[in-house]
Amino acid sequence: MATQYQSAGHVRLPVEFRSGEEEKNFGAQAAFVVRSRISEKKASDDSNVAVVRVYLPPLPISDLAAQVKQDAVELSWSAATPRWGAGGAANAIASMRYRVYRESKPAQEAAAGAATATLPRFEQLGEAPSPAFRDTAFEFGHTYTYSVRSVVQYSSDPADSVESDDSNLLSVTPKDIFPPAAPQGMVAVSVPATPDTPAHIELSWAISPESDLASYNVYRSEQAGVSGVRLNERPLLTPAYRDMTVAPGRSYTYTVTAVDRAGNESPASEPVTAGMSAAEKEATPQP
């Protein structure tokens, strides 16, 4: 019979209490010994004695929920309460904490379908003293399945603790829908024409500190408060742009945006205004 209880080189035998037995013997000690038997008449000596106290586990959490933020998957659930049995002392110490478990899959594996699905392989992600946890070790596009267990400690002895069953399983696939911050420090400078270079307006701005920055877009308008049209045909990889299409006597308002690798575009930067005079537009003849 031993083979049906073997797992990872160990024999794991669940011991179930009869109805009402946990409540009746709350806080009492239960001692276990094991004997190996190869026949009805041949058994080994007793194993070492394993002693545990009988405690009631908290009821499983049933309302685990998640909210995806830019820097974390925020988990929340209702607070659990200790369960006391008939043998529980009125002055017993009880404290509650929570263990958070996670199983993760890349997006392509999660989308493979039920035909390739396997049972989740959970690893403990951390502990929380209150019913909330921030998972900051995640990646956008990966699928994560979460479970939370309540752990109640019934005395000052760490051994006098018991863990609940799993909460409801919650699968989350975080998507990057968070735009970068608007670029800062934009400057526009009118550059007069030279014999070699037409007159133009030089734009530059501070390098974006976003870790997933992909490019920039520059917009120009001739009306204040209007975003205007995008000037760059291709994504700008550096924080600079030359507007070579300016006309003399006109004033232009420029803004710039940042774009991340997921395609999210930031709000527009603070606008800057520049123009070109007729004298600047004409190149100075060479002597």
Kinemage of the C-alpha trace (Angstrom):
@kinemage 1
@onewidth
@group {chain A} dominant
@subgroup {mainchain}
@vectorlist {calphas} color= white
{ca met a 1} P 0.000 0.000 0.000
{ca ala a 2} L 2.954 2.324 0.511
{ca thr a 3} L 3.327 3.151 -3.209
{ca gln a 4} L 0.004 4.996 -3.393
{ca tyr a 5} L 1.264 7.457 -0.744
{ca gln a 6} L 4.784 7.999 -2.098
{ca ser a 7} L 5.760 11.460 -3.340
{ca ala a 8} L 9.238 12.825 -4.079
{ca gly a 9} L 10.985 10.097 -2.110
{ca his a 10} L 8.688 10.408 0.916
{ca val a 11} L 5.555 8.671 2.099
{ca arg a 12} L 2.818 11.235 2.682
{ca leu a 13} L -0.229 9.954 4.525
{ca pro a 14} L -3.082 12.355 5.300
{ca val a 15} L -4.599 11.873 8.763
{ca glu a 16} L -8.185 13.068 8.911
{ca phe a 17} L -10.044 13.919 12.090
{ca arg a 18} L -13.513 12.616 12.700
{ca ser a 19} L -16.333 15.152 12.781
{ca gly a 20} L -16.059 17.347 15.872
{ca glu a 21} L -12.737 15.828 16.939
{ca glu a 22} L -10.693 18.952 16.141
{ca glu a 23} L -12.993 21.200 18.162
{ca lys a 24} L -13.095 18.794 21.102
{ca asn a 25} L -9.313 18.361 21.253
{ca phe a 26} L -8.354 21.938 20.387
{ca gly a 27} L -4.869 22.662 21.750
{ca ala a 28} L -4.246 19.037 22.753
{ca gln a 29} L -1.190 17.091 21.652
{ca ala a 30} L -1.371 14.318 19.062
{ca ala a 31} L 1.541 11.871 18.896
{ca phe a 32} L 2.317 9.739 15.835
{ca val a 33} L 4.623 6.766 15.273
{ca val a 34} L 5.231 4.706 12.113
{ca arg a 35} L 6.060 1.024 11.715
{ca ser a 36} L 7.141 -0.633 8.507
{ca arg a 37} L 5.375 -3.944 7.820
{ca ile a 38} L 6.200 -6.582 5.234
{ca ser a 39} L 3.528 -9.032 6.441
{ca glu a 40} L 0.786 -9.261 9.031
{ca lys a 41} L 3.233 -10.762 11.543
{ca lys a 42} L 6.443 -8.907 10.737
{ca ala a 43} L 6.657 -5.234 11.682
{ca ser a 44} L 9.542 -2.944 12.495
{ca asp a 45} L 10.086 -1.205 15.803
{ca asp a 46} L 8.466 2.179 16.351
{ca ser a 47} L 9.830 5.215 14.535
{ca asn a 48} L 10.675 8.404 16.383
{ca val a 49} L 7.627 10.058 17.928
{ca ala a 50} L 6.247 13.117 16.107
{ca val a 51} L 4.133 15.375 18.320
{ca val a 52} L 1.879 18.154 17.059
{ca arg a 53} L -0.832 20.219 18.659
{ca val a 54} L -4.368 20.096 17.307
{ca tyr a 55} L -5.557 23.492 16.074
{ca leu a 56} L -8.340 24.620 13.793
{ca pro a 57} L -7.069 26.207 10.563
{ca pro a 58} L -8.641 29.465 9.374
{ca leu a 59} L -11.327 29.152 6.726
{ca pro a 60} L -9.944 29.546 3.177
{ca ile a 61} L -9.982 33.022 1.657
{ca ser a 62} L -12.605 33.234 -1.081
{ca asp a 63} L -12.311 36.788 -2.440
{ca leu a 64} L -8.713 37.177 -3.608
{ca ala a 65} L -8.609 40.056 -6.121
{ca ala a 66} L -5.901 41.905 -8.048
{ca gln a 67} L -5.303 45.317 -9.578
{ca val a 68} L -2.474 45.902 -12.057
{ca lys a 69} L -0.397 49.036 -11.528
{ca gln a 70} L 2.627 50.235 -13.459
{ca asp a 71} L 5.086 48.948 -10.863
{ca ala a 72} L 3.173 46.126 -9.125
{ca val a 73} L 0.305 43.662 -9.163
{ca glu a 74} L -1.617 44.662 -6.048
{ca leu a 75} L -3.423 41.767 -4.327
{ca ser a 76} L -6.162 42.200 -1.736
{ca trp a 77} L -8.571 39.976 0.195
{ca ser a 78} L -10.775 39.952 3.281
{ca ala a 79} L -9.099 39.523 6.649
{ca ala a 80} L -9.298 36.041 8.171
{ca thr a 81} L -10.013 35.299 11.830
{ca pro a 82} L -8.732 32.496 14.098
{ca arg a 83} L -11.094 29.630 14.894
{ca trp a 84} L -11.283 28.507 18.513
{ca gly a 85} L -12.312 25.040 19.661
{ca ala a 86} L -13.763 23.769 22.906
{ca gly a 87} L -10.279 23.378 24.394
{ca gly a 88} L -9.105 26.883 23.478
{ca ala a 89} L -7.931 28.947 26.415
{ca ala a 90} L -9.592 32.342 26.762
{ca asn a 91} L -6.236 34.082 27.225
{ca ala a 92} L -4.432 32.272 24.395
{ca ile a 93} L -2.338 34.401 22.065
{ca ala a 94} L -3.424 34.385 18.440
{ca ser a 95} L -1.842 36.298 15.560
{ca met a 96} L -2.610 36.186 11.861
{ca arg a 97} L -0.395 36.518 8.808
{ca tyr a 98} L -0.718 35.549 5.184
{ca arg a 99} L 1.447 33.558 2.773
{ca val a 100} L 1.258 34.533 -0.880
{ca tyr a 101} L 1.956 31.908 -3.544
{ca arg a 102} L 2.473 32.421 -7.278
{ca glu a 103} L 2.796 30.322 -10.403
{ca ser a 104} L 3.896 32.038 -13.615
{ca lys a 105} L 3.836 31.283 -17.334
{ca pro a 106} L 5.032 33.275 -20.358
{ca ala a 107} L 2.177 34.676 -22.432
{ca gln a 108} L 2.730 32.245 -25.331
{ca glu a 109} L 2.531 29.233 -23.021
{ca ala a 110} L -0.583 30.559 -21.296
{ca ala a 111} L -2.253 31.014 -24.693
{ca ala a 112} L -1.475 27.461 -25.836
{ca gly a 113} L -4.861 26.282 -24.585
{ca ala a 114} L -6.273 23.662 -22.265
{ca ala a 115} L -4.735 20.812 -24.277
{ca thr a 116} L -1.316 21.608 -22.827
{ca ala a 117} L -2.507 22.840 -19.431
{ca thr a 118} L -0.897 21.401 -16.313
{ca leu a 119} L -1.614 21.828 -12.647
{ca pro a 120} L -0.133 25.072 -11.286
{ca arg a 121} L 3.308 24.789 -9.648
{ca phe a 122} L 3.192 27.362 -6.892
{ca glu a 123} L 6.136 28.923 -5.108
{ca gln a 124} L 5.872 31.098 -2.026
{ca leu a 125} L 6.237 34.717 -3.077
{ca gly a 126} L 6.258 36.267 0.381
{ca glu a 127} L 4.334 36.924 3.577
{ca ala a 128} L 2.089 39.809 4.566
{ca pro a 129} L 0.933 40.928 8.039
{ca ser a 130} L -2.309 42.371 6.621
{ca pro a 131} L -4.705 41.374 3.817
{ca ala a 132} L -2.777 43.080 1.012
{ca phe a 133} L 0.398 42.338 -0.969
{ca arg a 134} L 2.324 44.073 -3.765
{ca asp a 135} L 4.005 41.794 -6.299
{ca thr a 136} L 6.742 43.954 -7.807
{ca ala a 137} L 8.626 40.995 -9.344
{ca phe a 138} L 6.439 40.650 -12.416
{ca glu a 139} L 6.725 41.193 -16.160
{ca phe a 140} L 4.130 42.565 -18.522
{ca gly a 141} L 2.789 39.912 -20.918
{ca his a 142} L 3.319 36.989 -18.512
{ca thr a 143} L 0.412 35.150 -16.908
{ca tyr a 144} L 0.504 34.696 -13.131
{ca thr a 145} L -1.759 32.566 -10.949
{ca tyr a 146} L -1.978 33.620 -7.308
{ca ser a 147} L -3.146 31.897 -4.142
{ca val a 148} L -3.127 33.113 -0.537
{ca arg a 149} L -3.207 31.090 2.675
{ca ser a 150} L -3.919 32.393 6.155
{ca val a 151} L -1.526 31.367 8.915
{ca val a 152} L -2.694 31.645 12.513
{ca gln a 153} L -0.326 31.265 15.448
{ca tyr a 154} L -2.096 30.235 18.632
{ca ser a 155} L 0.706 30.845 21.127
{ca ser a 156} L 4.102 32.504 21.433
{ca asp a 157} L 5.699 29.257 20.223
{ca pro a 158} L 6.222 29.424 16.414
{ca ala a 159} L 5.462 25.697 16.245
{ca asp a 160} L 1.897 26.377 17.396
{ca ser a 161} L 0.726 27.620 14.023
{ca val a 162} L -1.548 26.235 11.335
{ca glu a 163} L -2.078 27.173 7.676
{ca ser a 164} L -5.400 27.339 5.851
{ca asp a 165} L -6.231 25.719 2.529
{ca asp a 166} L -5.650 27.671 -0.688
{ca ser a 167} L -7.769 30.695 -1.481
{ca asn a 168} L -9.572 30.978 -4.780
{ca leu a 169} L -7.014 30.807 -7.612
{ca leu a 170} L -6.618 34.106 -9.443
{ca ser a 171} L -4.960 34.355 -12.870
{ca val a 172} L -3.669 37.738 -14.054
{ca thr a 173} L -1.933 38.720 -17.312
{ca pro a 174} L -0.597 42.259 -16.744
{ca lys a 175} L -0.618 44.440 -19.856
{ca asp a 176} L 1.426 47.602 -20.233
{ca ile a 177} L -1.158 50.346 -20.737
{ca phe a 178} L 0.790 52.975 -18.807
{ca pro a 179} L 2.213 55.851 -20.894
{ca pro a 180} L 5.618 57.362 -20.123
{ca ala a 181} L 5.971 60.736 -18.462
{ca ala a 182} L 6.020 63.783 -20.720
{ca pro a 183} L 9.501 64.879 -21.837
{ca gln a 184} L 11.001 67.858 -20.007
{ca gly a 185} L 13.243 70.797 -20.833
{ca met a 186} L 12.334 71.351 -24.459
{ca val a 187} L 14.258 74.198 -26.178
{ca ala a 188} L 13.748 75.735 -29.655
{ca val a 189} L 16.485 77.754 -31.345
{ca ser a 190} L 16.233 79.574 -34.698
{ca val a 191} L 19.286 78.857 -36.864
{ca pro a 192} L 19.817 81.366 -39.744
{ca ala a 193} L 20.604 80.146 -43.210
{ca thr a 194} L 24.181 79.668 -44.343
{ca pro a 195} L 25.533 78.959 -47.810
{ca asp a 196} L 25.640 75.275 -46.910
{ca thr a 197} L 22.518 74.858 -44.724
{ca pro a 198} L 19.004 76.300 -45.091
{ca ala a 199} L 17.471 78.203 -42.196
{ca his a 200} L 15.775 75.921 -39.684
{ca ile a 201} L 14.663 75.569 -36.076
{ca glu a 202} L 16.675 73.264 -33.802
{ca leu a 203} L 14.661 71.431 -31.146
{ca ser a 204} L 16.163 69.580 -28.204
{ca trp a 205} L 14.944 68.248 -24.843
{ca ala a 206} L 16.113 66.245 -21.852
{ca ile a 207} L 16.620 62.498 -22.243
{ca ser a 208} L 13.610 60.611 -20.900
{ca pro a 209} L 14.425 58.553 -17.770
{ca glu a 210} L 11.808 55.878 -18.631
{ca ser a 211} L 13.330 52.380 -18.561
{ca asp a 212} L 11.214 51.144 -21.503
{ca leu a 213} L 11.562 54.217 -23.724
{ca ala a 214} L 11.414 53.456 -27.457
{ca ser a 215} L 11.267 56.804 -29.299
{ca tyr a 216} L 9.966 60.390 -29.468
{ca asn a 217} L 7.453 62.275 -31.629
{ca val a 218} L 7.574 66.007 -32.441
{ca tyr a 219} L 4.415 68.041 -33.160
{ca arg a 220} L 4.075 71.538 -34.652
{ca ser a 221} L 1.176 73.957 -34.681
{ca glu a 222} L 0.601 77.534 -35.823
{ca gln a 223} L -2.240 77.999 -33.338
{ca ala a 224} L -1.767 78.208 -29.580
{ca gly a 225} L -3.409 75.365 -27.675
{ca val a 226} L -3.613 73.078 -30.730
{ca ser a 227} L -1.405 69.980 -30.793
{ca gly a 228} L -0.811 70.278 -34.528
{ca val a 229} L 0.696 67.654 -36.819
{ca arg a 230} L 3.525 65.241 -36.282
{ca leu a 231} L 6.688 66.281 -38.083
{ca asn a 232} L 8.808 63.133 -37.902
{ca glu a 233} L 7.892 60.393 -40.381
{ca arg a 234} L 9.926 57.817 -38.479
{ca pro a 235} L 10.324 57.375 -34.705
{ca leu a 236} L 13.018 59.636 -33.269
{ca leu a 237} L 15.625 57.724 -31.305
{ca thr a 238} L 17.470 60.769 -29.932
{ca pro a 239} L 16.151 63.864 -28.089
{ca ala a 240} L 16.677 66.310 -30.966
{ca tyr a 241} L 14.982 67.362 -34.194
{ca arg a 242} L 15.582 69.860 -37.018
{ca asp a 243} L 12.501 71.525 -38.539
{ca met a 244} L 13.655 72.360 -42.068
{ca thr a 245} L 10.203 73.367 -43.342
{ca val a 246} L 9.782 76.725 -41.567
{ca ala a 247} L 8.596 79.791 -43.479
{ca pro a 248} L 9.733 83.351 -42.794
{ca gly a 249} L 7.449 85.584 -40.772
{ca arg a 250} L 5.575 82.747 -39.106
{ca ser a 251} L 5.537 81.598 -35.490
{ca tyr a 252} L 5.410 77.904 -34.606
{ca thr a 253} L 4.522 76.101 -31.393
{ca tyr a 254} L 6.251 72.778 -30.753
{ca thr a 255} L 5.638 69.903 -28.359
{ca val a 256} L 7.267 66.494 -27.998
{ca thr a 257} L 6.017 63.156 -26.651
{ca ala a 258} L 7.748 59.959 -25.524
{ca val a 259} L 6.707 56.475 -26.692
{ca asp a 260} L 7.472 53.260 -24.800
{ca arg a 261} L 8.122 49.771 -26.195
{ca ala a 262} L 4.443 48.815 -25.789
{ca gly a 263} L 3.406 51.742 -28.008
{ca asn a 264} L 2.014 53.927 -25.228
{ca glu a 265} L 2.503 57.627 -25.969
{ca ser a 266} L 3.068 60.159 -23.206
{ca pro a 267} L 1.236 63.454 -22.730
{ca ala a 268} L 2.746 66.354 -24.644
{ca ser a 269} L 5.627 68.322 -23.188
{ca glu a 270} L 5.314 71.976 -22.276
{ca pro a 271} L 5.029 73.904 -25.578
{ca val a 272} L 7.793 76.146 -26.878
{ca thr a 273} L 7.402 78.819 -29.572
{ca ala a 274} L 9.893 79.879 -32.215
{ca gly a 275} L 9.861 81.618 -35.583
{ca met a 276} L 12.009 82.659 -38.496
{ca ser a 277} L 12.457 86.206 -39.884
{ca ala a 278} L 12.914 86.898 -43.562
{ca ala a 279} L 16.506 87.967 -42.932
{ca glu a 280} L 17.328 84.706 -41.158
{ca lys a 281} L 15.754 82.714 -43.959
{ca glu a 282} L 18.084 84.117 -46.586
{ca ala a 283} L 21.657 82.889 -46.671
{ca thr a 284} L 24.433 85.481 -46.375
{ca pro a 285} L 26.347 85.589 -49.666
{ca gln a 286} L 29.949 84.521 -49.534
{ca pro a 287} L 32.478 87.268 -50.228
